[in-house]
Amino acid sequence: MGKLLGLVLGLAVGAAIGTAVVVLVSPATGDKLIANIKRGYRETLDDARRASEQRRAELEAELKIRR
């Protein structure tokens, strides 16, 4: 469990640093930048949900075969 926690914390810190860098060096206005970040966040969440649903379906199919 410690490795997973380290991974999650590392990803969170990396995301925060990446966001800060983008805010500091981006030529876009604040409102556009915020809109772009929100859009990217929503797209990432959608991708993660789709991948999760697909993996769940695969695992359920495998479980059904093994029963």
C-alpha positions as CSV (number, residue, x, y, z in Angstrom):
1,M,0.0,0.0,0.0
2,G,2.9,2.3,0.6
3,K,4.0,2.2,-3.0
4,L,0.5,3.1,-4.2
5,L,0.4,6.0,-1.8
6,G,3.8,7.2,-3.0
7,L,2.6,6.9,-6.6
8,V,-0.6,8.9,-5.9
9,L,1.3,11.6,-4.0
10,G,4.0,11.8,-6.8
11,L,1.3,12.2,-9.4
12,A,-0.5,14.9,-7.4
13,V,2.7,16.9,-6.8
14,G,3.7,16.5,-10.5
15,A,0.3,17.7,-11.6
16,A,0.5,20.7,-9.2
17,I,4.0,21.6,-10.5
18,G,2.9,21.2,-14.1
19,T,-0.2,23.4,-13.6
20,A,2.0,26.1,-12.0
21,V,4.4,26.1,-14.9
22,V,1.6,26.3,-17.4
23,V,0.1,29.3,-15.6
24,L,3.4,31.1,-15.4
25,V,4.5,30.6,-19.0
26,S,1.3,30.4,-20.9
27,P,0.5,33.2,-23.4
28,A,-3.3,32.7,-23.0
29,T,-5.4,34.9,-20.8
30,G,-6.4,33.8,-17.4
31,D,-10.0,33.0,-18.4
32,K,-8.9,31.0,-21.5
33,L,-6.3,29.2,-19.5
34,I,-8.8,28.2,-16.8
35,A,-11.3,27.0,-19.4
36,N,-8.6,25.0,-21.1
37,I,-7.5,23.4,-17.8
38,K,-11.1,22.6,-17.0
39,R,-11.7,21.1,-20.4
40,G,-8.5,19.0,-20.1
41,Y,-9.6,17.8,-16.7
42,R,-13.0,16.7,-17.9
43,E,-11.5,14.9,-20.9
44,T,-9.0,13.1,-18.7
45,L,-11.8,12.1,-16.3
46,D,-13.9,10.8,-19.2
47,D,-11.0,8.8,-20.6
48,A,-10.4,7.3,-17.2
49,R,-14.0,6.4,-16.8
50,R,-14.1,4.7,-20.2
51,A,-10.9,2.8,-19.4
52,S,-12.3,1.7,-16.1
53,E,-15.6,0.6,-17.5
54,Q,-13.8,-1.4,-20.3
55,R,-11.4,-3.1,-17.8
56,R,-14.4,-3.9,-15.5
57,A,-16.2,-5.5,-18.4
58,E,-13.1,-7.5,-19.3
59,L,-12.7,-8.7,-15.7
60,E,-16.4,-9.6,-15.4
61,A,-16.2,-11.6,-18.6
62,E,-13.1,-13.5,-17.3
63,L,-14.8,-14.2,-14.0
64,K,-17.8,-15.5,-15.8
65,I,-15.6,-17.9,-17.8
66,R,-13.8,-19.1,-14.7
67,R,-17.0,-19.9,-12.8
